[in-house]
């Protein structure tokens, strides 16, 4: 999911710029997704989302507002998950006791 095109953009860059929450969700759910990849304009997918939010507020264009909010929430959830991943299940077995030889 992290392959970059000649402009440095990944599928996540394009999904965000096209305001496609279903594809964004699919990509963010991928265990190897990297959200901090920058394109040739030095923008991450989240930077693109921020620009969309600013432009939407400035233009008072409400058409995509729900989808934009949904994508923003997905990024927030993804960042929280990366910062505090849930414990591994099942938990790893306890280490065997250390044996001493006399």
C-alpha positions as CSV (number, residue, x, y, z in Angstrom):
1,X,0.0,0.0,0.0
2,X,3.0,2.3,0.2
3,X,4.2,2.3,-3.4
4,X,4.8,5.8,-4.7
5,X,4.1,7.0,-8.2
6,X,6.3,9.4,-10.2
7,X,4.9,12.3,-8.1
8,X,5.7,10.5,-4.8
9,X,2.0,9.9,-4.1
10,X,0.7,6.7,-2.6
11,X,-2.8,5.2,-2.9
12,X,-3.6,6.9,0.5
13,X,-2.6,10.3,-1.0
14,X,-5.1,9.8,-3.8
15,X,-7.9,8.3,-1.7
16,X,-7.7,11.4,0.6
17,X,-7.5,13.9,-2.2
18,X,-10.6,12.3,-3.9
19,X,-12.4,12.3,-0.5
20,X,-13.1,8.6,-0.7
21,X,-13.6,7.4,2.9
22,X,-14.2,3.7,1.9
23,X,-10.7,3.4,0.3
24,X,-9.1,5.5,3.1
25,X,-10.5,3.1,5.6
26,X,-9.3,0.1,3.7
27,X,-5.8,1.5,3.4
28,X,-5.6,2.6,7.1
29,X,-6.7,-0.9,8.1
30,X,-3.7,-2.4,6.3
31,X,-1.1,-3.4,8.9
32,X,1.9,-2.1,6.9
33,X,0.4,1.3,5.9
34,X,2.7,4.3,6.3
35,X,0.8,7.5,6.8
36,X,3.8,9.8,6.9
37,X,5.1,9.3,3.4
38,X,5.6,12.6,1.7
39,X,4.9,13.3,-2.0
40,X,7.0,15.6,-4.3
41,X,5.2,18.6,-2.7
42,X,6.4,17.5,0.8
43,X,2.8,16.6,1.7
44,X,1.6,13.6,3.6
45,X,-2.0,12.3,3.1
46,X,-2.9,14.0,6.4
47,X,-1.5,17.3,5.1
48,X,-3.8,16.9,2.0
49,X,-6.7,16.3,4.3
50,X,-5.9,19.5,6.3
51,X,-5.9,21.5,3.1
52,X,-9.2,20.0,2.1
53,X,-10.7,20.9,5.5
54,X,-9.4,24.5,5.2
55,X,-10.7,24.9,1.7
56,X,-14.1,23.4,2.5
57,X,-14.5,25.9,5.4
58,X,-13.3,28.8,3.3
59,X,-15.7,28.0,0.4
60,X,-18.5,26.9,2.7
61,X,-18.9,23.9,0.4
62,X,-20.9,21.4,2.5
63,X,-21.2,18.6,-0.1
64,X,-18.4,16.4,1.1
65,X,-18.4,17.6,4.8
66,X,-19.6,14.2,6.2
67,X,-17.0,12.2,4.2
68,X,-14.2,14.7,5.2
69,X,-15.2,14.4,8.9
70,X,-15.3,10.6,8.6
71,X,-11.8,10.5,7.0
72,X,-10.5,12.9,9.7
73,X,-11.9,10.6,12.4
74,X,-10.2,7.6,10.8
75,X,-6.8,9.3,10.8
76,X,-7.3,10.2,14.5
77,X,-8.2,6.6,15.3
78,X,-5.2,5.3,13.4
79,X,-2.8,7.7,15.2
80,X,-4.2,6.7,18.6
81,X,-3.8,3.0,17.7
82,X,-0.2,3.5,16.6
83,X,0.6,5.4,19.8
84,X,-1.2,2.8,22.0
85,X,-1.6,-0.5,20.3
86,X,-3.7,-3.1,22.0
87,X,-1.9,-5.9,23.7
88,X,-1.1,-8.9,21.6
89,X,-3.7,-11.7,21.7
90,X,-3.2,-14.3,23.0
91,X,-0.6,-12.9,25.4
92,X,2.8,-14.4,25.1
93,X,3.5,-17.4,27.4
94,X,5.5,-16.7,30.5
95,X,9.3,-17.1,30.3
96,X,10.5,-20.5,31.6
97,X,12.2,-20.4,35.0
98,X,15.9,-19.9,35.0
99,X,17.7,-23.1,35.8
100,X,20.9,-23.0,37.7
101,X,23.5,-25.7,37.5
102,X,25.6,-26.4,40.5
